[in-house]
Amino acid sequence: MIHRVRKRLVRFFIISDVAAIILSFAVAFWFRFHSGILHAPKGVPPFRQYLIIVPFLLLVQLLYFSYQESYKIKLRRNRLDDLFMVVLNCIVSSGVVLLLFSYLKSYRFVGFEISHLYLLVYALTATVIIYGARLLIFRLFRHIAAQQEGISRILIAGHGDLAEMTAENLAKYAHFGIEIVGYLSEQSGEKVLGRFDQLEKVARANAITDLFIALSLKEYDTIMRLIETGNNLLIDVHLVPDILQLASLKAGMEHIEGLPVIHLGDIPLQGWRAALKRAFDFVCSLLGLVVLFPLFLFLAIIIKLDSPGPVLYRQVRVGLDGSHFRVFKFRTMVHGAEKETGPIWSPPDDKRVTSLGRFLRKYSLDEILQLLNVLIGDMSLVGPRPERPEFVEKFKHSIPRYMLRHRVKAGITGWAQVHGLRGNTPLDKRIEFDIFYIQNWTLRMDLEILWRTIFKFKFIDKTN
């Protein structure tokens, strides 16, 4: 059912986007040339003349939405993510259309010049209309889908973490008519309706429509019996593969001379994607260093005046593939702060932090020098926060999959930080967010994290 709903919702969103783009074009034209709010010194162009823009807007925006993976629907949509996606799409697409028509006019393929102000108005108008239409479509579709599809009554065969994970994720789609009736398990527990060999009895008694098998690969014989019984009962059978517990990062399929092989450590940040991320980091860090140079100079002066010791502090951290590098920071502690304590996490009331250092840490001003590390290539703007070697040695033996966060470059900010996981928050939870980032990286995701970072402003771990 989820697959059917997902595909149908994609079609609705595409239709909604097409209608919203056309409506935005017309509204923007009226606002720019006929509302009287904005002056038109070159006169009002014929509406029919501007209609040639519509196919280009549709083509560019729909292709860009596809590139942004906007149509890989998550039924439980994050409104902030969706808004950011629409804003970026409308701005970039308007710019592309402007450049395209400027090129066409220079070679006289078109006989008029598009108003720059019109495209700005269009970008703002389209953002509001497309985003509003998506919210409306999602609400209407959720209501209609639940009514038309009816209730899917789900039985989960399994126990332990995999079964719980399956139940938690299915519960997110309850508003689409999905109901988790209970479990099959050899162990007793809440909502356990019977043993594995009682599937037929339980399914008939509870009008089960879907069976989700969430068992370890060690229980292969049980899995096959459940599949056979489920097929005989004509209920939909879904297998939740246990490779989630085997995979180190993200599973990917490849073929070796026709033999299907599942690669358990695949990540998207390789090849041209890694080159794109590096180019983005280089340009942004260079611009940031140039723009912020007066601030760096000012901070260096007041740090020198505030307490004795060097202005800068360089600390060894662990980066890509476990390599060591020195991170740049403005000094926030008294000079020689770790002579007695050694490497420790800085507590909230750390007496070694200077009064000026507390201010710098509050607004993350001590960390902005890490733009140098990004420019050099030791770090990225976005990625898992780098940790000290002493702590890495400790955590890699006690926290599962901890070292996988070093498959990408460390970052100034990250997916965990913009979700409030910083400072003394549970480290295992932060690792989950770091792994999710590595598995699902896109440039759009980096832009979203930077957007959220600037919005929240305070984002850095204070572990000194």
DAQUI-V158079 format. One record per helix or strand of 2 or more residues. SS is the DSSP state (~ for helix, > for strand). FROM is the first residue (numbers start at 1). LEN is the number of residues. Records with the same first field share a line. If there is no record, write none. Layout:
SS=FROM-LEN / FROM-LEN
//
This chain:
~=2-32 / 47-4 / 52-16 / 79-28 / 116-34 / 161-11 / 174-3 / 196-10 / 217-16 / 243-4 / 272-35 / 320-3 / 355-8 / 368-9 / 389-10 / 402-6 / 417-3 / 427-13 / 443-14
>=152-7 / 178-7 / 192-3 / 210-5 / 236-4 / 250-7 / 259-8 / 312-7 / 324-7 / 379-4 / 410-4
//
